[in-house]
Amino acid sequence: MKTGVAWYQSLKFRNKIQIICFIVSLIPVILLGAFCTIQSRRLLVSQEETNINNILDQAVSSLDHYLSLQEGIITTLAWDEAIQAAVDKSYSSNYEMFLANSEIFDSKFLMIQAMHPEIEGITLYTQTNLYPHGTTLKQLTDLSGYSWYEKALSAQKPFYIFDRDSGKFLLVYLLPCDLYKNVMTIALSYDYAFSDYQKLFEEDYAIGIYDNAGQLIFDHSSFPDAPAGDFFKQDLRATLDNDAGSGYFREVSSSATHGWNIVIFRPQEFITSTANSFILVIMGMIALCIISMLYLGVVLSKHLVEPLEKLANNMDQIQADNFTVTVRSRNNDEIAKLIGAFDNMAKRLESTIHELYTNKLAKQEYRLQMLQSQINPHFLYNCLSMINSKAILSGQSEISSIALQLSTFYRTTLNKGHSTTRLADEWRNTLSYLEIQRMLHSDSFEFSYDVDESLFECRSINLIIQPLVENAIVHGIRYNDKENYIGKIHICIKRDNDNILISVEDNGCGMDKNTLDNILTAETKGYGISNVDQRIKLYFGPEYGISYESEPGRGTTATIKLPGA
């Protein structure tokens, strides 16, 4: 004993640190490894089961969302007043039938199908005297051969029908009409509805979906040697009573909203193999820790002080305005954190100094721009006022008029630096621009307007009508090469329910379809139409903005939609 103590006391401090670190670290590593080995299998199995349940709950939630969406669509159509009125009366002429088919059924049904790719078709079976119209409209008697016909005539809410032989997946609903019986069906894409359930897991699994009557709607198995029929029966109760084998984990989740059920089978060996793999990882980590402790015990004493010395050297360099930190540490101890914090501090200090310098320059530039923005408008107004006075004294009424119009135009354009204005000032700006352009073009075009002056106190953002007028003159009227042609522009400002509509119509050369489709997205060198449209949408919302109608050789109409409040 004394010999051992004497030997320890004779060791260098570095060796003492190595021995102490190794002994202190080895004991908890061995205890922790034993505990992890015992507990990891049970915990991982429980975790895998929880993951399966979570995925199953997500699948049920997705199914509920899909079913609710389709029921919402058919309910909306069934309670549509125009559709109800069209199928709850008798028709006296083919023209009335044609209008009902084209303006009501085709229009509404095709729009819904275009918006929802999962819908393959919408059919309305009616008791009225409407003639059958393609797949959109048929007689109610066409359903009499189906087993669910009587159910459809008495159902109070939508229900689903799946014919496994024909592969048809239908949503059926009885329209709430007074005089005639009318049944609407939506043909849903079976593959679209259940394709996501074929890739819930990357590994082998089997899934079955049952409706609220307990009938099998969809099944899928990715097991190479076990088809879906080995797991699922046509009836849910029979499936739950069926013994698919002890090597599978089965879980069932029900939809509280629709009463549908999803059943999943997973191989138990996959769950346990994950736990076994993790145990092997733990054992490997324990072995690696022991080897690492031996190595670190040797290296620690040698390099313990070295990072601190390098850090002190970097502190001296910062005093000399050198913010580059050269010291680095691959460890995760307090010294490494200190080095990292010092590195971050040096970078932030350098960034702060640079930012202060940049902000100082930007502040000076901003002050210069502010001074220019105050000087330039006043200088311009004074010059225009002088030109107007000189023109009046010289009897040049046309020069006086254009000077006044320019003064009004720039005063309303600059708007004292404000981004919004009254609609009255925006209209004054547009009138001034039109008068200037008319004089510049030697009265080669005419303009008229129909303006509701009660809207003049409404607020608008600056400079939204003038770009449309400029576009009509520069790209519409100027390029119309018809003989004896006189350009015309008509501007209309009116209220449309809760909105304000501002339209600029010209009889210029018009636009082809490609130009019309891209006018609001095309990049331009100047202040383009797309810029005006984006400003309106950013300020008022995406439902507002600019729309265009045009016909080559006939002219163009641009319409601005603004909120009326």
Secondary structure, 3 states (H helix, E strand, C coil): CHHHHHHHHCCCHHHHHHHHHHHHHHHHHHHHHHHHHHHHHHHHHHHHHHHHHHHHHHHHHHHHHHHHHHHHHHHHHHCCHHHHHHHCCCCCCHHHHHHHHHHHHHHHHHHHHHHCCCEEEEEEEECCCCCCECCCEEEHHHHCCCCCHHHHHHCCCCEEEEECCCCEEEEEEECCCCCCCEEEEEEECHHHHHHHHHCCCCCCCEEEEECCCCEEEEEEECCCCCCHHHCCCCEHHHHHHCCCCCCEEEEEEECCCCCCEEEEEEEHHHHHHHHHHHHHHHHHHHHHHHHHHHHHHHHHHHHCCHHHHHHHHHHHHHHCCCCCCCCCCCCCCHHHHHHHHHHHHHHHHHHHHHHHHHHHHHHHHHHHHHHHHHHHHHHHHHHHHHHHHHHHHCCCHHHHHHHHHHHHHHHHHHHHHCCEEEHHHHHHHHHHHHHHHHHHCCCCEEEEEEECHHHCCCEEECCCCHHHHHHHHHHHHCCCCCCCCCEEEEEEEEEECCEEEEEEEECCCCCCHHHHHHCCCCCCCCCCHHHHHHHHHHHHCCCCEEEEEEECCCEEEEEEEEECC
